[in-house]
Amino acid sequence: MAASLEVTGLTLRFGGVTALDGVDLSVRAGEVVGLIGPNGSGKTSLFNVLTGHFKAGGSVLLDGRDLPGRPEQITKSGISRTFQNLQFASRLSVFENIRAARHARAHWRETVWQTRAAQRAEREDLLGILGLLGLAEKAWDMPESLTLVELRHLEIARVIAADASLVLLDEPAAGMTPAETDRITATIAAHLLPNRSAIVIEHKIGLIGALCSRVAVLDAGRKIADGPLTDVLNTSEVRRSYFGEAA
């Protein structure tokens, strides 16, 4: 179920600004890789390339095959993401939001021609996912009525519902207190990451350390380090870039 990813020489420019400068990054099947760096270093731009929203030079292989070009094709190939700035279908209920995520991954025939038995099974499965994340009682509420913590868990529920093989998490604990961060870290570890590969963008190093086996660091669009978290944080270039320490 987990997918491998191989990014080679990824280059993205906006006019005279280079957002990604020859970035190489690999993710083995089942591996969870952290992606850190200062604001504007290219982290979210990398996610936008991997989801087909930006076109870049270089190559991206998913399980050894070229990544499809269009966002909807990439979703069907098994890549799903969350957003630092929450994005939901505001006119759909919590349940309908995760059902839409499930159907975005499926072939249209699987959704249009569902039997009643299949519809019931899907409903039970999706309600079960909401139950795992503490959202069962909110299934028919609108997203606007949820707290920030509940909305972050709804994002996780949508990724689980999509049955993604590679997950891109963009600051999943943004805006959370330490206790809330611990809660969503435990949720991600228990319910999202098993049998999946993932890249996690996060400024909270404790979350990165708890979830990721390896960390890559971007600065000004370049990858400046890649390896175990402790080793990476002790390199002089990372300490200058990420922590602002003097040379």
N, C-alpha and C positions, 0 to 999 in steps of 0.2 A: 504493500500500500504506500509506503514512504517513497518519495522520489529523490533522485540525485539531480544536482544542478551544477553546471560548469559555465562560468562567465569568464570570457577572455577578451582583454583589450577593449573594454567597454568605454566608449568616448561619446560625450554628449555636450554640445555647445549651443548656447543661445546668443546669437550675434557674436560679440567679442568676449563673452563670458563662458568659461569652460566649467561645466557642472560636474562632469566625470572625465577623468584624464587617464585613459588606459587601465581601467580597473580590472583586476583578475580576482575571482572569488569562487571557491568551490564549496559545495555542501554535499556530503555523502548521504546516502539513503539512511534515514533515521537520525541524522545529526541535527543538533540545534546550535546555530551559530549566532553570536551576538554581533551587532553592528553599532559601533559608537563613534563619536566625533563631535566637534563643536557645531553649533548651529551654522547652517549654510555649507557644510562639508560635503554634501551630495548624497546623504543617506536616503532621504525620501525620493530624490531624483532616481536613484537606483531602483527603488520599489516601483516607481512610475514606468520605468523602462521594462521591468520584469512583468508588469501587468498590461503592457501594450499601449499605455497612454502617451509615452514619449518614444520616438524612434532614435536609435543610437547606432554608432559604428561599433564594430566588434562582433562577437558571437555569443549566443546564449543557447546552451544545450540542456534540455530537460530529459532525463533518462537517456542521454546520448543522441537525442533528436533535436533538430532546430526548433526553437520556440515558435509557435504560431504567431501571426502578425497582429490579429485583431483582439481587443480585450475579451470579447465573448468567446472566441476560440481558446484563448489562454485559460479562461475560467473552466471551460469544458475539459481542458487538458489536465486540470487538477491543481491549479494554483489559486489560492484565495488569500485575501488580505483584510486587515483591519486598518483604521485610520486614526491618526492623532486627533484630528477634528472630526467628531462623530458624524456619520452619514447614514441616515435611515430614510425609508419611505414613510413620510410623516402621515400619509393618509391610510396607511395599513396598520393593523394591530401588531402586537408583538409576535403572535403566532403567524400572521400573514407575512411578516418580515422574514422569518426564518424559512417559511414555506417557499417564498420567492427565491431565497438563496439555494434551496434544494433544487428547484426547478431550473435555475440558471445553469446548473451543472448537468442536468439530465437532457437527453434527446427529446425533442418536442413530442414524438410519438408516445414516450413514456408518461407524459403529463396530460396530453389531450385525450388519449384513449384509455385512461385509467378505469379499471373496473371498480365497483363499489367496495369490494374486498380490499383492493389495493389502496383506495382512498382511506378506508378505515385504518389499514395498517400504517399508512403514512402519517395519519393524524396521531395515532398512538405513539409512533416513533418520535415525532417532533415534540409532542407534549412531554415525552420522556426526557428529551434533551433539555427542555425548559426546566423540568423538575430537577435534573442534575445540577443546574446552575441557579436554583432557588427562584425561578421565575414562573413556576406553574400557575400560581395564583394571579399572575399578571398577564396571562396568555392573551386575553381579549381586551387588554388596556391599550391605549395609544402610547407610542414611545415618549411623547412630550410629558406624560405623567410620571415617568420613571426618574429615579435619582441618577446621578452620575455613575455610581457604582453599579446600579442595575443596567444602565445603558452599556457600560463596558462589558458586563457579563452577556448582554444581548449580542454584542459583536462576536464574542466567543461562540455563542450558540449558533450564530449564522455560519461561522466557519465550520463548526462541527456538522451542521445540517448539510453543508455543501460537500461533505465527505472529501475534503481537499487532501492531496498527498504532499503538497508543499505549502506551508503557511507563512505569510509575511505579516508580522505584528509590528505596527508602527506606534510606539509609545503606549502600550496597553495599560500602563498605570498613570498616565498623565492626569494631573489634577487630584490625585488621591492622597489621603493621609498615610502615614506609615502602616497603620493597622489595616487599612483598606488595600494597600499595596501587598501586604502579606497575604491577604485573602485571595486576591486575584492571581498572585503568583502560585498559590496552592491549587487554585482552580485550573489554571493553564497546565500545570504539571500533571494533575490527576486526570483531566478530561480531554485536553486538546492535544498534547504532545505525543502520547503513546501511539506508535505506528505511523507517525508523521515526521517529516523533515520540517525545519523552520529556520527563519532568519528573524531575529528580534532586535528592533531599534528601541533603545531605552536609555535615558540619562541616569536612571537609578541603578547604580552599580550593584547593589545588593540583589536586585531582581536578575540582572545579567549573570551574576555569579551563581545564583540558585538554579537557573534554567539552562545555561549554555555551557557546552563542553569546550568551546573555542570562541575567540573574539577577533574581529577584524576592525581596524580603526581607519576612518577616512579623515582627510584634512585637505581642504581646497580641491576636492575632487580626486585626490590621489589616495591610494591605500598605503599607509605608512607603517602598518604593523599587522601581524596575523599570528595568533597562537594562543596558548593558555592565558587566562585573564591576568593572573599574577605576573607572569613574564611580560606581557604586553604593557601593563601599567607601570612597570619599572623601567621601560626604555626611555632614554632621555628625550627622543623626538616626541613621543606621546605625552610625556609630562609637560613639555613646552607647549604643545598644541592644545591638549585637552584640559590641562590644569593651569596653564598660563605661567608655569615656572620659568625663571630666567635661565639662560644657557649657562 
